[in-house]
Amino acid sequence: MARLAASSQRAVLIAQMTDIHVGFAPDELPEELNLTRFRATLERLLTGPNVPDMLVLSGDITDHGDAESFAKTAALLKDCPFPIVPMVGNHDSREGLLSAFPQVVPADGGFLHYVIEAPLGLRIICLDTLEDGRHGGAFCESRARWLGDRLTEASEQPTLIFMHHPPVVAGIDWMDPAPDEPWMERLREVLTGQSQVQAIHCGHLHRQITTQFAGIPLGVTPSVAPLVAMDLTPIDKDVPDDRELITTEPPTYALHRWDGATLVSHYERVGDWQVLARFHAGLQPMIEGMFAERE
């Protein structure tokens, strides 16, 4: 998409929000819950101490892919002081995203994937894993060739990959792909041996998950919309067992910090938390002691 301006910070901060699902209940009053949760998460990002250099929206921005829901999302983002990087998920549509975010330029085949050159030598690759009409992910031969070419042309450059669908079985049975889905194996073939890839970060599962894929650290960022319940027991599609599926756990976003050598990911829940300690004179000796240990 673009090259980000050089940052004056000591590190690059890349915020990630995922699975916002605007439009799930558009007639809810006074405002639909998902839009309220998104508004609160964005407010925390804008007014908190960690204003990012960019914000990646890693798919399922809307619930139905409609232009109205995309427009509502874009309207809340229009005054952000940092670039917005929107991606499609299985609930989105490419047409709806392009109508709200005209800065996105489709690649060959109409896929919405692109490369961003970030400060401190970091390369960001955003993948399109949407297949219309399918809940799970997709990664066809055309997309595999595109990714392979992008990795080959900068084989020594530290790279961070974002994609909506995690190419792994996480254990949340009703949300998981089959373990041998061809698209995941195709992606594995492209990524195997690509040591410049620092991490892969995804959405889709509405929970925080950490694992590896093709020898690369892989993280799933929890959703802004209500989270998927933490239940790792098998499910029988033919036997409704009254298990929990969706919860009102707080919206969450990720902040990925790149200092030129190391990528570290932080996750913050958004809520009305109490502050139990602040840096005042009474705690200054403790802070000074911690800094003294570094010397």
N, C-alpha and C positions, 0 to 999 in steps of 0.2 A: 504493500500500500504506500508506504512512505518511509522516509528516514527521520527519526526523532531528533530534535535539536539536542545538542550536548547538554547534559545535566550539570548544574552547579552543585548538586548533592554529592556526598561521598559515595553513594551507591544509587543504583537505578531501582525504583520501586514500581512494580507492575501489579496493579490491582486486578483481581479476577472476580467477577460476579457471574453466576450461572443459574439457569433454571428459574427465571423470574416468573414466567407463565402469566404475563399480563393478558387479561381477557378470559380467564377461567370463569369468572362470575361478573360480567360487565355491568349487570343491573344491581349489584349489591350496593346498599346505601349505608353511610354517606359516600363511601368509596370502596371498591372491591379490595378484599384483604391482600391479595398479591401486590396490588399497586401501592397500598399502604406500607407493606413490608419493604418494597423496593425504594420507596421514598425515604424511609427511615435508614436503610442501608446506605443510600447515596448521601444522605445528610451526614452520617457518621464519617464517610470518606472525605467529604468536603470540609468538615469543620474539625475533624480530629487532628492529631499531631502528625499524621503520616499521609499527607496529600501525595498521590502517586504521580509518576511521569506519564502514565497511560492507564486506561481501563479496558480490559478484555471482557467482553460479554460472550461467554463460551457456549452459547446455544440455548434453545428453548426460552428465548426472550419473550415469546408470546405463547399462548396456549393453542391457538388455532391458525396462526400464520396470517391473520387478516391485517389489512392495511391500517384499520383504526387502532388496533392494539399496538402495532409498531409505531404509529404516529404518537400515541400517548407516551410511549417509552422515550422516543426521540425528543419529545417536548421537555421532559424532565432533565434530559442530558444536554440540552442545547447550550447552557451557560457554563458547562464544566471547563475548567482552565487547563485541561489536558486532553490529548487525543482519545477518541473512542474507537475501539476495534470490535465491531459486531460480527458474530459468527452464527451460522444456522445450526439448529438442533432438529430433532425429529418432529417437534411440534410446530416448527417454523415453516415458512415458505421463502424461497429465494426471491421471488417477486416482491413479497411484502417487505423483506429486509432492504432490497434495493430502492424501494419507494421512499423509505424513511431515512436511509443512510446513503445518499448519492455518492459519497466519497469512495464507496466500495466499487471496484472494477472487476467484473467477472473474468475469470481465466478461460482458456480454451475449454470447450465443452460446457461452458456456463457455470462451472464450479466456482464457489466463493472461497477460494483459498489463496493465500498470499504470504509474502515475506516482508518483515519489518526490520530495518537496521536500527537497533537501539544503541544508546550510548554505551561506553566502556566495552565496546567490541562484541556485544551480544547480538545474535541474530535470532529473530522470533519467526517461527513458521506456524501459521494457522491453517488447519486442515478442514475441509468440508467432508463430513461423514454422513450427510443426509441422503437417504433414498426415499423418494416420495411414496407414501403409503405404508412404510415400514417403521415399526417402533425401534428396532435395533439399528446398529450401525451399518455402514457400507464403505468399502474402499476398493474401487474397481481398478482394472489394469491401467486405465488412463490416469487415475489419481496416483497410482503407484509409480508410474513413469515420471509424473510431475515431481513427486517428492524425491525420488531417486536423483533426478537431475539437480534439484535444489541442494541436496546434501553433497553431491559430487562437486558442484561448482564452488563450494566453500567448506571443503572437508576438514580444514584445520580451525574453523571459526566456532567458538562456543555457541551452541544453539539450544533454544527452548522451544518445545512443540506444544501447541494447544490444540485440542480436539474435543468434540462434544462427548462422543461415546467412548467409555473405557474399553479397551480391547482385552478384557480379562473377566474371569468368573470371580465375583466378589463374595458370593455366598448368600446374597439376598435373592432367593430363588425365583421369585416372580418378576424380578427386574433383570436377571442375568441373561446373557447370550448362551447359546450352546458352546461347549468348550472347544469345538473344532470348526467354528464358522470360517468359511474360506476367506472372508475379508480380513479377519484377524491374522490368519496365517500369511496372507499377502503382505500385510503391514509388517509383520515380524521379519519377513524375508528382506524387506527394504531397510529396516532399522538395525538388523543384526550387524555388529561390527562397526557401527557408526559411533565411535567413541567421543565425537565432538558434541553429541546430544547430551546436555546436562540433565534434562528431565522432560517428562511428558505430564501435562496437567489437563484434566478432563472435568466434565460435569456429569449430568444425566442421572446419576444414582441417588442424588439428594442426601448423601451422607459423606462424611470425611473418611477416606480410605487411603492407605499407603501400601504400595506393593512394588513389583518390578515387572517390566515387559521388555523382552529382548535384551536383558541385562541393563536396562535403563531405569532409574527411579521413576515411578509413576504415582501421581497423586490425584485424588478426586476431591474437588472442592464441594462442600455442602451447598444446598440450594438457598436462594433468597426466598422462594416460595416455601410453603410448609414442607418439612422433611419427611423422608421415608422412615418408617419405624424400624428400629433395630431388632430384627428377628431373623436369625440364621438357620431356622429349622426348615426342612423341606416342605413344600406346599403341593397339595393335590388339587389340580385345577377343577376336578369334578366334585370336590368335597369342601364347600364353604365352612371354614372352621372358626369364624368370628375372630380371627387374629387381627391385631392392629396393622394398618397399612400406612396411614399418613398421620403425622403428629403436628402439634403447634410449637415444636421446639423453635428457638429464635432464629431469624435469618442470619446467615453467615457469609462472609466473603474472605478471600485470600489476598495476601500481599506477598509477592515474590520479590526477594531482595537480591540483586546481583551487584557485587562489589568489584567486578573485573576478574575475579578468580573463583568465587564460590557462590552458588545459588542456594538461598535459604528461604523456606516458605513458612509464613505465619498465617494463622486463621483466627478471626475475631468474630464472636457472636455479637449481635447488635441487640441491646436491651437497656433497660433503665437500671444500670448497675450502680451500687454505692461505691464511692472511692474511700478506701480505708486508710490510705497513707499518701501523703504528698511530700515533695522535696522541700522541707522547710529547715530552718536552722538547727532544730533539734535532731534531725536525721543527717545533717551534713557530715558529722564524724564517721558514720557508717559508710556513706558514699565515698568519702576520702580514703577510708581504709580499703575499700574494694579497688579503687584506682591505684593505690599504693602497691597492691599485689601484682599489678601488670608491669611494674618497673623492674 
